[in-house]
Amino acid sequence: MKHVSEQLRIPLLSLDEEQLLLGVHDRHVKEVENRFGVRLRARHGELTIQGSEEAVRRLSVDVESVLMKIRAGKNVSPAEIEDTLLGNHSPSGQKNFDKQGITLHGGQSLPTARTPRQQDYLEALSHSELVLATGPAGTGKTYLAVAEAVRALRSGQVQRLIFTRPAVEAGEKLGFLPGDLVEKIDPYLQPLFDALNDLVGPANARRLRDLDIIAIAPLAFMRGRTFRNSFVVLDEAQNATSVQLKMFLTRLGEGARAVVTGDISQTDLPANKSGLADAIRRLEGVEGISVVHFDRTDVQRSALVQRIVEAYGEEND
């Protein structure tokens, strides 16, 4: 099938317009070309966009939007220009930009604590190098950890986010699942995608992953790596063995912070041999490490989930 190539020229009224639109060292140009497969060139007072008809049409609308703001005398930040050109629009049309150019979905603020124990958790996340959090579903263990990771990235405290989970074969063998390796492991990682997408929006999350600022991978892929200046979240850690957890924790390098979350009562490992319980026993009280134990009173997912947790919790007490 032959691809139809379209070319559009947009006049630029000044060198300042050209520099703002293209970005420092043509940063915006490179990002846009990689994202949409188009070619951008600015010569003789014109911006030329060349590529597929759909890509050129879509990009021209965003370019005109940026130029209108510049010509209206508005103070448009490089982050806002880049986000507009890459199509990272929030549903409300509003954005919440900071100096790192990382946008919160729909202009929302980061989540806050709803229970006293969640407040303890947020304080531990902001002050401890390593936090171990256990408790039932719906208590905010994962969501608040991802939110703190995003906050640390936006504030410049870390340079990279790494999210991981064990890929436990709970009743099914990975080899029998359809697709390639990525397609086989994606379902295990979906809850982390969901939290990230909810906080920064799907488009921004994809951009940060494309730039390798955010990485999401199974726990088995962590072996042999060292995490420096990173915020690392290990979710569903009740399904990690003691050997796996030790491997993960010893990957932490200079400037790294980590959160390990899980529900010990819900392990899929044989004979209930969870490495998370062992790690808490060994590490609770160690300097720089905080342990937070959630219970059924912290469930915030829904009233129904809280009643379910209470019903099943009676058997585990």
C-alpha positions, 0 to 999 in steps of 0.5 A, spaced: 500 500 500 502 506 497 503 512 503 500 518 501 505 524 503 502 531 504 506 537 505 504 544 509 508 550 509 506 555 515 509 562 515 513 564 521 513 571 523 519 572 527 526 568 529 523 568 536 517 564 534 521 559 530 526 558 536 520 557 541 516 552 536 523 548 535 525 548 542 532 548 545 537 544 540 531 542 536 528 538 542 521 539 540 522 537 533 526 531 535 520 529 539 515 530 534 518 527 528 519 520 533 512 520 535 508 522 528 513 520 523 513 526 520 519 531 518 519 538 520 524 544 517 524 551 518 527 555 513 526 562 510 521 564 515 516 558 514 515 551 517 514 545 513 511 539 515 511 533 511 508 526 512 502 522 512 496 526 510 493 525 517 499 526 521 500 533 517 493 535 519 493 533 526 500 537 527 498 543 523 492 544 528 497 544 534 502 548 531 497 554 529 495 553 537 502 554 539 503 560 534 496 563 536 498 563 544 505 566 542 502 572 538 497 574 543 503 575 548 502 569 552 508 566 556 508 559 553 513 555 557 517 550 553 514 544 557 507 547 554 509 547 547 512 540 547 506 537 550 501 541 545 505 539 539 505 531 542 498 531 543 498 531 550 491 534 552 487 533 558 480 532 557 478 539 560 483 543 556 487 545 562 494 542 564 498 543 570 505 544 568 511 544 572 519 545 571 520 538 569 514 538 564 511 532 567 503 533 567 498 531 571 492 528 568 486 533 567 490 538 571 489 534 578 493 534 584 496 528 587 492 524 592 492 525 599 491 521 605 484 519 607 485 515 613 491 516 619 495 510 616 495 513 609 498 519 612 503 515 616 504 511 609 505 518 605 510 521 610 514 514 610 514 515 603 517 522 603 522 521 608 524 513 608 529 510 603 525 504 603 518 503 605 515 496 606 507 496 606 502 490 607 495 490 607 488 488 604 486 490 597 483 497 596 488 501 601 492 505 596 498 501 597 500 501 590 496 508 588 499 512 593 506 509 592 506 511 584 503 518 586 509 519 590 514 516 585 511 521 580 512 527 585 519 525 586 520 525 579 516 532 578 520 535 583 527 533 580 529 528 586 529 522 582 531 522 574 527 515 573 521 511 575 521 503 575 515 499 576 515 492 577 511 486 579 513 478 580 510 474 574 507 468 578 504 463 574 498 462 578 494 456 575 497 458 568 504 457 564 506 463 561 508 459 555 501 457 553 499 464 553 498 467 546 503 472 543 510 474 544 514 475 551 511 483 552 504 480 550 505 475 555 507 479 561 503 485 560 497 483 564 501 482 570 503 489 569 497 492 568 495 495 575 501 499 574 499 502 567 492 503 570 495 507 576 500 511 572 495 513 566 490 515 571 495 520 574 499 523 568 494 521 563 495 515 557 499 520 552 504 523 557 505 516 560 507 513 553 511 519 552 515 518 559 516 511 557 518 512 550 524 517 553 526 511 558 524 516 564 519 510 566 520 503 565 515 497 567 518 490 567 517 484 571 521 482 577 525 477 573 528 482 569 531 486 575 537 481 576 544 484 574 541 491 574 543 497 579 538 503 580 541 510 581 537 516 582 531 512 581 524 511 585 523 504 584 516 500 586 515 493 587 508 491 587 505 484 589 511 483 593 507 477 597 508 473 590 516 474 590 520 469 594 526 471 599 531 470 594 527 474 589 526 480 594 533 480 596 536 480 589 531 486 588 533 490 594 540 489 593 539 493 586 538 499 590 544 504 588 546 511 590 540 516 590 535 510 589 528 510 593 524 504 593 517 502 595 515 494 596 507 493 597 503 487 598 498 483 601 501 477 605 494 473 606 494 473 598 500 470 596 500 465 590 506 462 592 506 454 594 505 453 602 504 461 603 512 462 602 512 469 601 519 473 601 515 479 603 513 477 610 521 474 611 523 481 609 519 485 614 521 480 619 528 482 617 528 489 616 523 492 621 527 497 625 533 498 620 535 505 620 532 508 613 527 503 612 519 504 614 514 498 615 506 500 614 501 495 616 494 497 613 488 493 615 481 493 613 479 499 616 484 503 611 480 500 605 478 506 600 476 502 594 469 502 595 464 500 601 463 493 597 470 491 597 471 493 605 465 488 606 468 483 602 475 484 606 472 484 612 468 477 611 474 474 608 479 477 614 475 473 619 478 467 616 485 470 616 485 473 623 
